[in-house]
Amino acid sequence: VARAKDLLAHNLGCRPQELFVDPDEDDPTVLDLYRLEPGVLREPVDPYPLLTEGTTDFFSGFPVGMSPRGTVVETTVWERNFVFAGIMGSGKSTMIKALLAGAALDPLVDIDVFVFAENYDFDPLAPVLSTFLKGDTEANVQACQDHIKKLHADLAVRGQLLAKHGITEVNREVAAKEPGLRPRIVVIEECQAFFRQDDPQERRELVNLLVRFYSAARKYGIVLVFATPNPSDQSLPRDLMAVTSNKACGAIG
């Protein structure tokens, strides 16, 4: 039935994207058909659920979007890493901003944003960011590398703080009273500028640093977010993708 979905949608007078085929929870011999009203996917979505009030919890997760069926999509953030890919205009920056809007509503979370382009995408969030650099310059790429190296070195300090409190991973209670264990989200937008090094040896060293840091940082409360319009190996190393937990992909050229 799933393979025949395009024909089924045609016969039901809707687009394939407007038709959902689900196993029935009560009867394994029955399929439930869920058909959206034609054109509903082109209508505006509901407002952000925390637009006017509410708080969030880094350890519970944040709303990041809306499903085609009109339900809020929430993502776990604790012990996760993110990659967003898609051509310009496919919505990756919007999804990241939704993620950061949730992070900004948790007073414990620090947020760093590096944008290797000149745009206004993240400027409205600037007042709540701990670090905000934008522009595709060698100085900004170097600043981002230095920041990652500093956070990598800080994992040893965070490890000592975990031992001090007798815990194996960060939790909200300890992070609230220990500033050195505050959760942190680091966004690297247009990350192809970060990974496309001219010197193969420099690139290899950078990728190895990121993979080691990426894999270790999660239990210490540090989350990395990468975004690129071109998810090739040069722009988004396969070794990095292999240890990425959360992936979102828009249209790809």
C-alpha positions as CSV (number, residue, x, y, z in Angstrom):
1,V,0.0,0.0,0.0
2,A,2.8,2.4,0.8
3,R,4.4,1.7,-2.6
4,A,1.1,2.6,-4.2
5,K,0.6,5.7,-2.2
6,D,1.0,8.1,-5.2
7,L,-1.8,6.3,-7.1
8,L,-3.9,6.1,-3.9
9,A,-3.6,9.8,-3.3
10,H,-4.5,10.5,-6.9
11,N,-7.7,8.4,-6.5
12,L,-8.5,10.2,-3.3
13,G,-8.1,13.6,-4.9
14,C,-5.1,14.8,-2.9
15,R,-1.3,15.1,-3.1
16,P,0.9,12.3,-1.8
17,Q,2.2,14.7,0.9
18,E,-1.4,15.2,2.1
19,L,-2.0,11.5,2.6
20,F,-0.9,9.3,5.6
21,V,-1.2,5.5,5.9
22,D,-0.8,4.2,9.4
23,P,-1.2,0.7,11.0
24,D,-4.3,0.5,13.1
25,E,-3.4,0.3,16.8
26,D,-6.2,-2.2,17.6
27,D,-6.3,-4.4,14.4
28,P,-3.2,-5.5,12.6
29,T,-5.2,-6.3,9.5
30,V,-6.5,-2.7,9.1
31,L,-4.7,0.5,7.8
32,D,-5.9,3.9,8.8
33,L,-6.0,6.6,6.1
34,Y,-5.5,10.2,7.2
35,R,-6.1,12.7,4.4
36,L,-5.4,16.4,4.9
37,E,-7.7,19.0,3.3
38,P,-6.2,19.9,-0.1
39,G,-4.0,23.0,0.2
40,V,-3.8,23.0,4.0
41,L,0.0,22.5,3.9
42,R,0.4,25.9,2.2
43,E,-1.5,27.7,5.0
44,P,0.3,29.4,7.9
45,V,1.1,27.2,10.8
46,D,-0.1,27.9,14.3
47,P,1.9,30.4,16.4
48,Y,5.0,29.2,18.3
49,P,3.6,27.6,21.5
50,L,5.7,29.7,23.9
51,L,5.2,32.9,22.0
52,T,3.6,34.8,24.9
53,E,4.3,32.8,28.0
54,G,6.0,29.8,29.5
55,T,9.4,28.4,30.3
56,T,11.4,25.4,29.1
57,D,13.8,22.8,30.5
58,F,16.9,21.8,28.7
59,F,16.7,18.4,30.1
60,S,13.2,17.8,28.8
61,G,13.4,19.3,25.3
62,F,12.1,22.2,23.2
63,P,9.5,22.6,20.5
64,V,11.1,23.0,17.1
65,G,8.3,22.8,14.5
66,M,4.9,21.6,13.4
67,S,4.2,18.3,11.7
68,P,2.1,18.1,8.5
69,R,-0.8,16.8,10.7
70,G,-0.7,19.9,12.9
71,T,1.0,18.6,16.0
72,V,3.9,20.3,17.7
73,V,7.2,18.6,17.1
74,E,9.4,18.6,20.2
75,T,13.0,17.4,20.3
76,T,15.2,16.1,23.1
77,V,18.2,18.3,23.5
78,W,20.1,16.7,26.5
79,E,22.8,14.4,25.2
80,R,22.0,15.2,21.6
81,N,23.8,16.8,18.7
82,F,22.2,18.3,15.6
83,V,22.8,18.7,11.9
84,F,20.4,20.8,9.7
85,A,20.8,20.6,5.9
86,G,18.9,22.0,2.9
87,I,19.2,24.5,0.1
88,M,18.6,28.2,0.9
89,G,15.0,28.8,1.8
90,S,14.2,25.3,2.9
91,G,13.8,26.3,6.5
92,K,17.0,25.1,8.3
93,S,17.7,28.5,9.9
94,T,14.1,28.8,11.0
95,M,14.2,25.4,12.7
96,I,17.4,26.3,14.5
97,K,15.9,29.6,15.7
98,A,13.0,27.7,17.1
99,L,15.4,25.5,18.9
100,L,17.3,28.5,20.3
101,A,14.1,30.2,21.3
102,G,13.4,27.3,23.5
103,A,16.9,27.3,24.9
104,A,16.6,31.1,25.6
105,L,13.6,30.4,27.8
106,D,15.7,28.2,30.1
107,P,17.7,30.5,32.4
108,L,20.4,27.9,32.8
109,V,21.4,27.6,29.2
110,D,24.3,29.5,27.5
111,I,24.1,29.9,23.7
112,D,27.0,30.5,21.3
113,V,26.2,31.3,17.6
114,F,28.8,31.5,14.8
115,V,27.4,32.4,11.4
116,F,29.8,32.3,8.5
117,A,27.7,34.7,6.4
118,E,26.4,38.3,6.5
119,N,22.7,38.0,7.2
120,Y,20.1,39.0,9.8
121,D,18.9,35.5,10.7
122,F,20.1,35.4,14.3
123,D,20.4,39.1,15.1
124,P,17.0,39.2,17.0
125,L,18.5,36.6,19.4
126,A,21.7,38.6,20.0
127,P,20.6,39.9,23.5
128,V,20.4,36.4,24.9
129,L,23.5,34.9,23.2
130,S,26.7,34.4,25.2
131,T,28.7,34.5,21.9
132,F,27.6,35.9,18.6
133,L,30.0,36.2,15.6
134,K,28.9,36.5,11.9
135,G,30.7,37.0,8.6
136,D,32.6,34.6,6.4
137,T,36.1,35.7,7.4
138,E,39.3,33.8,8.4
139,A,39.3,35.6,11.7
140,N,35.8,34.3,12.5
141,V,36.7,30.8,11.5
142,Q,39.7,30.9,13.7
143,A,37.7,32.4,16.6
144,C,35.2,29.5,16.2
145,Q,38.1,26.9,16.2
146,D,39.6,28.6,19.3
147,H,36.2,28.5,21.0
148,I,35.8,24.8,20.3
149,K,39.3,24.0,21.6
150,K,38.5,26.0,24.8
151,L,35.3,24.1,25.3
152,H,37.1,20.8,24.7
153,A,39.7,21.7,27.3
154,D,36.9,22.6,29.7
155,L,35.5,19.1,29.6
156,A,38.3,18.1,32.0
157,V,37.1,20.8,34.4
158,R,33.5,19.7,34.0
159,G,34.6,16.1,34.7
160,Q,36.1,17.2,38.0
161,L,32.9,19.0,38.9
162,L,30.9,15.9,38.2
163,A,33.2,13.9,40.5
164,K,32.9,16.7,43.1
165,H,29.1,16.2,43.2
166,G,29.3,12.4,42.9
167,I,27.3,12.2,39.6
168,T,28.1,10.6,36.2
169,E,26.4,13.3,34.1
170,V,25.0,16.8,34.4
171,N,21.5,17.2,35.8
172,R,19.4,20.3,36.4
173,E,19.8,20.3,40.2
174,V,23.6,20.4,40.1
175,A,23.8,22.8,37.1
176,A,21.6,25.3,38.9
177,K,24.2,25.6,41.7
178,E,27.4,24.9,39.8
179,P,28.1,27.6,37.1
180,G,30.8,25.4,35.5
181,L,28.2,22.8,34.6
182,R,25.6,25.1,32.9
183,P,24.3,23.5,29.7
184,R,25.6,25.2,26.5
185,I,24.4,25.1,22.9
186,V,26.9,25.9,20.2
187,V,25.6,26.7,16.7
188,I,27.8,26.7,13.6
189,E,25.8,28.1,10.7
190,E,27.1,27.8,7.1
191,C,29.6,25.2,8.5
192,Q,31.0,24.5,5.0
193,A,33.2,27.6,5.6
194,F,34.5,25.9,8.8
195,F,35.3,22.5,7.2
196,R,36.6,23.5,3.7
197,Q,40.2,23.9,4.7
198,D,42.8,24.4,1.9
199,D,45.4,22.3,3.7
200,P,44.3,18.6,3.9
201,Q,46.3,18.1,7.1
202,E,44.7,21.1,8.8
203,R,41.2,19.8,7.8
204,R,42.0,16.3,9.1
205,E,43.1,17.8,12.4
206,L,40.0,19.9,12.6
207,V,37.7,17.0,11.9
208,N,39.5,14.8,14.4
209,L,39.1,17.5,17.1
210,L,35.4,18.0,16.4
211,V,34.7,14.2,16.4
212,R,36.5,13.7,19.7
213,F,34.8,16.8,21.2
214,Y,31.4,16.0,19.6
215,S,31.4,12.4,21.0
216,A,32.5,13.4,24.5
217,A,30.7,16.7,25.1
218,R,27.1,15.4,25.4
219,K,27.3,13.9,28.9
220,Y,28.8,17.2,30.1
221,G,25.8,19.3,28.9
222,I,27.4,20.7,25.7
223,V,25.3,20.4,22.5
224,L,26.6,21.2,19.0
225,V,24.5,22.3,16.1
226,F,25.7,22.4,12.5
227,A,23.9,23.8,9.4
228,T,24.8,23.8,5.8
229,P,23.1,24.1,2.4
230,N,25.5,21.5,0.9
231,P,25.7,18.3,3.0
232,S,28.7,16.8,1.1
233,D,31.7,15.2,2.8
234,Q,33.7,18.4,2.2
235,S,31.1,20.6,3.9
236,L,29.9,18.1,6.5
237,P,32.4,15.3,7.2
238,R,31.0,11.8,7.2
239,D,32.8,11.0,10.5
240,L,30.9,13.8,12.1
241,M,27.6,12.6,10.7
242,A,28.3,9.1,12.0
243,V,28.1,10.4,15.6
244,T,25.2,12.8,15.1
245,S,22.0,11.9,16.9
246,N,19.5,14.4,15.4
247,K,19.3,15.2,11.7
248,A,16.9,17.4,9.8
249,C,17.0,17.8,6.0
250,G,15.1,20.1,3.8
251,A,15.3,20.3,0.0
252,I,18.6,19.2,-1.5
253,G,19.9,20.5,-4.8
